[in-house]
Amino acid sequence: MASVQYYDTLIIGNGALGLFLAEELITRGSGTIAVAGPRGRETGASQAAGAMLGCFGEVTTETLRTEPARIKFEMSRAAHRLWPQVLRRLESDAPAGQPPLKVAESTHVVLNTCGSYLDSVNYAAMTDALTAYGEDVHEVDPGEIVGYHPRADQRALRALHLPGEGAVDARRLLAALEGRLERAGVTLADQNAEALVTVDDRVCGVRLANGVHMEAETVVVAGGARGASLLQTALTPSQLIPLFAGRGFALVTRRVSGTPFESVVRTPNRAFACGLHVVPLGGGREYLGATNSVAKEPLTSVPMTDVHFLTQCAMQQLDEEVTHHEVEQWLVGNRPVTLDGFPLIGWSALPGLYLLTGTYRDGLHCAPLLAANAANELQGKERLIDDLFTPVRRLIQTRTVEHSIEEYVQHCLAGWFESQAAPHGSTSWLATIYRQQATAFYDWLGIDYGLGPDLVAYALGSPHNAQEIRRSLRTHHGHSAPEPVGSARSGD
């Protein structure tokens, strides 16, 4: 007979969200806590993250265009204000002689001509957002950025300095959190959770891959992209907004020659991804990232085209001396992205089950705030964030079909030119081809609102993917303003 372990709170997922929540709960003295997840975190987003503490550096034309997107950005700003205190707390608890968790104090956003017009409009959106929120706009000479020595034909013409947006070493951060939890007596189960356990339609635990059953008063699923298959063991398709995996590839390298970077250096978001970036990790080590492609399930490997694309971009757009870098780590992670692009934070449709997922590229940066919010909700206190992103909602619509098509076209063009594909025609000719593809897809799909460009690209990747998107949309009928819902604990 399988053994059973009992806890007050059981957290599924040992990435940044799960570990920060466990730390928040032990700080509040919230009973016995366990965190389940494989130590290696294979396929997880946190272990592969560049961990940029980016707020305005992530701004695009979409960020302030609609109310839901603005609310999401405000959440990111609120989280950003917590990081100085978080780092002081973790550094004070770290063993003596360890390097600091924070590896960069600022970010430089470079506007080069390697992508397409999308770079320019997103760069302008950053400066507009800084002005709108009363922040100074620091334009600098790209040639003065320490370490930045791109190939002459791919140099930046403009650069923006964001003095408050640095980065942490994600892997050291996770280790510091784990050490703090272990010293506090939190159980860390080095296992995947295979199924949720329910009794009388209430979630009361999980079954682990080793056969052990863990039971708890409250189960929190913060398992990122991997959590989708777990949630499907208890929730019906109509009770769960579909989750996809935004697979990304990055490298940790060691510098052999040239001047090291001293700040994060990145491009604006483009080509379905978070832009090309380098994060200095200290000791001559540099993180180079990152690609992005949406898949149905988390993946542990990447195609050679992604490897070639990233390394070529880094060697040509960031520093020609990257050619000589020694590769220390190959990192593959899967970001959790929902069908509507907005997170799932709050009580699920089943009592006893709380969701903390769907954060896409914002999970690690927003983790301290989302952990405090989740702890409040678990204790029956007031939410710290807007209830717009509760899991019990309809799809949030922020795009018309026409807007989605044009957004998809611009991301395709950015990827085309950045990859330096052989020119077979003019820019307008390429745009027409991409526009025809997306228009035909929406005509077939038969909906009157648009999806994010990454999900359009996923759907156009194969007939199977397109059918998957259509099935999901038939299950979840979106509307522009989600209705407020009560706590799923109402059945207690």
GUGUZA-249995 format. One line per 8 residues: number of its first residue (from 1); their letters; for each residue x, y, z of C-alpha. Coordinates in steps of 0.02 Angstrom, whole numbers, plus 50000, padded with zeros to 5 digits. Last residue first. Layout:
GUGUZA-249995
NUM> A> X:Y:Z  ... $
***
This chain:
GUGUZA-249995
492> DGSRASGV> 49219:51232:50124  49120:51246:49962  49153:51432:49951  49337:51389:49942  49334:51421:49754  49337:51603:49801  49211:51712:49710  49208:51760:49528 $
484> PEPASHGH> 49216:51928:49443  49157:51927:49261  49294:51943:49132  49283:52097:49019  49319:52073:48833  49238:51904:48805  49306:51733:48768  49218:51569:48728 $
476> HTRLSRRI> 49321:51428:48800  49282:51253:48736  49267:51303:48553  49428:51402:48574  49522:51249:48636  49461:51141:48493  49513:51274:48367  49687:51290:48444 $
468> EQANHPSG> 49714:51102:48440  49653:51093:48260  49782:51223:48210  49919:51127:48299  49873:50966:48209  49870:51057:48041  50051:51111:48073  50156:51264:48116 $
460> LAYAVLDP> 50016:51385:48075  49940:51357:48247  50106:51391:48335  50133:51551:48235  49958:51609:48281  49998:51566:48462  50156:51672:48456  50063:51817:48375 $
452> GLGYDIGL> 49935:51826:48517  49757:51783:48469  49624:51890:48386  49437:51916:48401  49291:51879:48284  49312:51690:48270  49289:51576:48118  49448:51474:48127 $
444> WDYFATAQ> 49453:51444:47939  49442:51629:47899  49566:51660:48040  49693:51540:47962  49668:51611:47787  49703:51785:47855  49860:51726:47945  49935:51645:47790 $
436> QRYITALW> 49885:51791:47677  49967:51914:47796  50129:51814:47799  50137:51813:47609  50092:51998:47597  50225:52044:47725  50357:51953:47623  50307:52049:47466 $
428> STSGHPAA> 50308:52213:47562  50483:52177:47625  50543:52144:47448  50583:51975:47375  50687:51819:47390  50812:51891:47513  50918:51750:47587  50878:51734:47772 $
420> QSEFWGAL> 50977:51847:47886  50899:51767:48041  50862:51942:48106  50777:51986:47942  50656:51841:47945  50624:51849:48131  50575:52032:48125  50468:52001:47971 $
412> CHQVYEEI> 50376:51860:48059  50348:51971:48212  50276:52109:48101  50160:51989:48009  50094:51915:48171  50054:52089:48236  49964:52129:48073  49858:51972:48086 $
404> SHEVTRTQ> 49818:52001:48269  49760:52180:48237  49646:52122:48096  49570:51984:48203  49536:52110:48341  49645:52101:48493  49627:52114:48683  49509:51971:48725 $
396> ILRRVPTF> 49522:51891:48897  49464:51711:48889  49328:51670:49014  49358:51661:49199  49387:51542:49343  49577:51551:49341  49577:51726:49420  49674:51848:49312 $
388> LDDILREK> 49558:51998:49324  49559:51986:49514  49683:52131:49524  49832:52104:49636  49861:52107:49823  49713:51996:49862  49629:52018:50032  49648:51886:50166 $
380> GQLENAAN> 49578:51711:50179  49744:51634:50230  49769:51547:50063  49722:51711:49980  49853:51809:50074  49986:51678:50041  49942:51687:49855  49964:51876:49852 $
372> AALLPACH> 50130:51865:49944  50190:51733:49822  50129:51834:49672  50227:51985:49733  50390:51889:49763  50369:51790:49600  50342:51936:49481  50518:51934:49407 $
364> LGDRYTGT> 50525:51744:49406  50357:51722:49322  50356:51865:49198  50401:51775:49035  50243:51666:49026  50149:51691:49192  50025:51551:49156  50040:51482:49332 $
356> LLYLGPLA> 49991:51501:49514  49833:51398:49535  49746:51355:49699  49656:51189:49728  49562:51153:49891  49390:51182:49817  49378:51144:49630  49347:51281:49500 $
348> SWGILPFG> 49519:51351:49536  49568:51478:49668  49689:51614:49614  49816:51665:49483  49804:51605:49302  49911:51720:49196  49865:51811:49034  49917:51764:48857 $
340> DLTVPRNG> 49741:51717:48799  49779:51533:48768  49893:51527:48918  50082:51527:48917  50193:51429:49038  50377:51456:48994  50477:51302:48947  50663:51296:48979 $
332> VLWQEVEH> 50818:51236:48888  50991:51285:48949  51158:51231:48876  51292:51263:49005  51479:51302:49006  51508:51359:48827  51680:51436:48801  51673:51606:48716 $
324> HTVEEDLQ> 51783:51636:48563  51647:51693:48444  51580:51803:48585  51724:51917:48536  51613:51992:48400  51506:52069:48535  51318:52097:48542  51241:52092:48367 $
316> QMACQTLF> 51361:51981:48271  51420:51850:48394  51257:51851:48493  51148:51838:48338  51251:51696:48267  51247:51602:48432  51059:51621:48449  51014:51572:48270 $
308> HVDTMPVS> 51134:51425:48260  51069:51350:48422  50889:51379:48370  50920:51300:48199  51000:51151:48286  50830:51104:48354  50798:51116:48541  50789:50986:48679 $
300> TLPEKAVS> 50693:50956:48841  50517:50994:48779  50363:51049:48874  50198:51003:48787  50088:51094:48661  50231:51196:48587  50265:51382:48572  50434:51443:48510 $
292> NTAGLYER> 50552:51561:48600  50738:51595:48587  50848:51676:48718  50977:51715:48773  51160:51731:48813  51216:51719:48995  51393:51779:49029  51532:51711:49140 $
284> GGGLPVVH> 51693:51808:49162  51687:51793:49352  51519:51879:49359  51351:51831:49285  51341:51965:49151  51170:51951:49064  51165:51958:48874  51007:51985:48774 $
276> LGCAFARN> 50919:51954:48607  50735:51999:48617  50598:51930:48727  50527:51817:48590  50395:51807:48453  50517:51893:48331  50539:52047:48438  50552:52115:48617 $
268> PTRVVSEF> 50671:52262:48618  50857:52223:48606  50963:52181:48756  51116:52226:48857  51117:52184:49042  51256:52280:49124  51442:52258:49152  51485:52164:48993 $
260> PTGSVRRT> 51659:52090:48986  51794:52169:48875  51878:52056:48749  51943:51879:48760  51902:51710:48836  51730:51746:48910  51641:51598:48990  51469:51549:48926 $
252> VLAFGRGA> 51297:51510:48997  51184:51477:48848  51000:51499:48810  50855:51406:48727  50670:51440:48753  50512:51335:48740  50348:51428:48766  50243:51283:48829 $
244> FLPILQSP> 50054:51291:48813  49915:51305:48941  49730:51290:48900  49606:51385:49011  49546:51254:49134  49369:51219:49193  49295:51187:49020  49429:51056:48985 $
236> TLATQLLS> 49383:50964:49147  49492:50985:49301  49560:50839:49401  49691:50745:49298  49701:50891:49177  49786:50994:49311  49935:50877:49307  49953:50889:49117 $
228> AGRAGGAV> 49956:51078:49127  50079:51084:49272  50227:51048:49157  50211:51223:49083  50234:51302:49253  50218:51190:49406  50142:51315:49525  49996:51204:49573 $
220> VVTEAEMH> 49945:51245:49752  49860:51108:49854  49770:51158:50014  49718:51050:50162  49855:50930:50115  49890:50753:50059  50048:50680:49984  50033:50506:49910 $
212> VGNALRVG> 50194:50412:49874  50195:50305:49717  50368:50357:49658  50294:50470:49522  50197:50566:49654  50011:50554:49688  49934:50719:49739  49828:50793:49876 $
204> CVRDDVTV> 49657:50848:49939  49569:50920:49788  49381:50929:49826  49253:50849:49711  49198:50726:49846  49378:50667:49869  49509:50719:49742  49688:50667:49712 $
196> LAEANQDA> 49790:50762:49583  49898:50656:49471  50079:50627:49420  50177:50745:49533  50361:50739:49487  50481:50695:49626  50623:50768:49731  50509:50807:49878 $
188> LTVGAREL> 50567:50962:49972  50491:50960:50147  50504:51128:50234  50603:51121:50396  50662:51303:50403  50840:51255:50360  50774:51165:50206  50674:51317:50154 $
180> RGELAALL> 50822:51436:50165  50933:51316:50068  50801:51297:49933  50785:51486:49917  50973:51508:49900  50983:51369:49770  50844:51449:49668  50933:51617:49673 $
172> RRADVAGE> 51099:51538:49625  51017:51465:49468  50927:51625:49425  51081:51737:49437  50998:51906:49463  50970:52048:49341  50967:52238:49327  50828:52362:49295 $
164> GPLHLARL> 50850:52520:49398  50968:52613:49282  50869:52586:49121  50985:52656:48986  50913:52673:48811  51017:52651:48654  51010:52718:48476  51098:52679:48312 $
156> ARQDARPH> 51147:52503:48364  51281:52409:48268  51240:52271:48146  51347:52325:47996  51496:52358:48109  51489:52189:48197  51444:52216:48378  51559:52281:48516 $
148> YGVIEGPD> 51458:52307:48675  51570:52263:48821  51542:52428:48913  51407:52533:48829  51489:52694:48768  51470:52655:48583  51281:52646:48606  51280:52833:48649 $
140> VEHVDEGY> 51148:52856:48783  50962:52897:48797  50905:52906:48978  50717:52938:48984  50670:52991:49161  50518:52911:49240  50351:52997:49264  50244:52846:49223 $
132> ATLADTMA> 50187:52913:49053  50365:52967:49012  50435:52793:49044  50292:52718:48945  50325:52832:48795  50511:52788:48799  50469:52603:48802  50337:52618:48665 $
124> AYNVSDLY> 50467:52704:48554  50581:52553:48572  50432:52441:48531  50395:52543:48374  50576:52538:48319  50603:52353:48350  50442:52308:48258  50507:52399:48104 $
116> SGCTNLVV> 50619:52251:48069  50759:52153:48147  50943:52181:48123  50935:52371:48117  50992:52406:48294  50899:52484:48439  50993:52441:48598  50912:52425:48769 $
108> HTSEAVKL> 51042:52448:48907  50998:52372:49075  51052:52410:49253  51122:52344:49417  51187:52176:49358  51235:52014:49447  51117:52015:49595  51135:51853:49691 $
100> PPQGAPAD> 51300:51909:49766  51447:51788:49761  51457:51668:49910  51595:51693:50037  51485:51669:50190  51334:51556:50172  51172:51645:50122  51043:51705:50251 $
92> SELRRLVQ> 51088:51889:50240  51091:51876:50050  50913:51807:50047  50840:51948:50151  50936:52086:50063  50885:52012:49895  50700:52012:49940  50707:52190:50006 $
84> PWLRHAAR> 50785:52255:49845  50663:52149:49742  50498:52215:49810  50485:52370:49700  50496:52265:49543  50344:52163:49596  50235:52320:49597  50300:52367:49424 $
76> SMEFKIRA> 50261:52193:49356  50085:52199:49427  50062:52370:49346  50112:52289:49181  49977:52156:49201  49849:52291:49238  49904:52383:49080  49883:52224:48978 $
68> PETRLTET> 49707:52200:49045  49664:52384:49011  49722:52385:48830  49860:52476:48734  49978:52494:48881  50087:52340:48854  50040:52300:48673  50160:52423:48589 $
60> TVEGFCGL> 50298:52338:48686  50370:52357:48861  50490:52223:48924  50632:52344:48964  50506:52450:49060  50495:52310:49189  50649:52202:49182  50725:52114:49329 $
52> MAGAAQSA> 50817:52004:49205  50820:51825:49266  50912:51751:49116  50802:51601:49148  50847:51419:49118  50815:51355:49295  50660:51464:49309  50573:51402:49151 $
44> GTERGRPG> 50565:51217:49195  50597:51082:49063  50708:50983:49183  50696:51056:49359  50851:50958:49412  50786:50942:49589  50623:50864:49529  50467:50945:49602 $
36> AVAITGSG> 50362:50937:49760  50360:51074:49892  50296:51033:50066  50230:51146:50203  50177:51120:50384  50092:51266:50470  50077:51446:50407  50208:51529:50516 $
28> RTILEEAL> 50204:51690:50414  50387:51675:50363  50353:51492:50326  50215:51543:50205  50320:51674:50114  50462:51550:50092  50344:51419:50021  50272:51548:49901 $
20> FLGLAGNG> 50447:51601:49846  50492:51419:49813  50336:51383:49710  50347:51540:49604  50534:51528:49574  50531:51347:49518  50495:51202:49634  50322:51154:49569 $
12> IILTDYYQ> 50177:51074:49662  50152:51162:49828  50069:51065:49970  49999:51164:50116  49942:51097:50284  50037:50936:50262  50007:50748:50270  50113:50607:50198 $
4> VSAM> 50038:50443:50136  50128:50280:50098  50069:50172:49953  50000:50000:50000 $
***
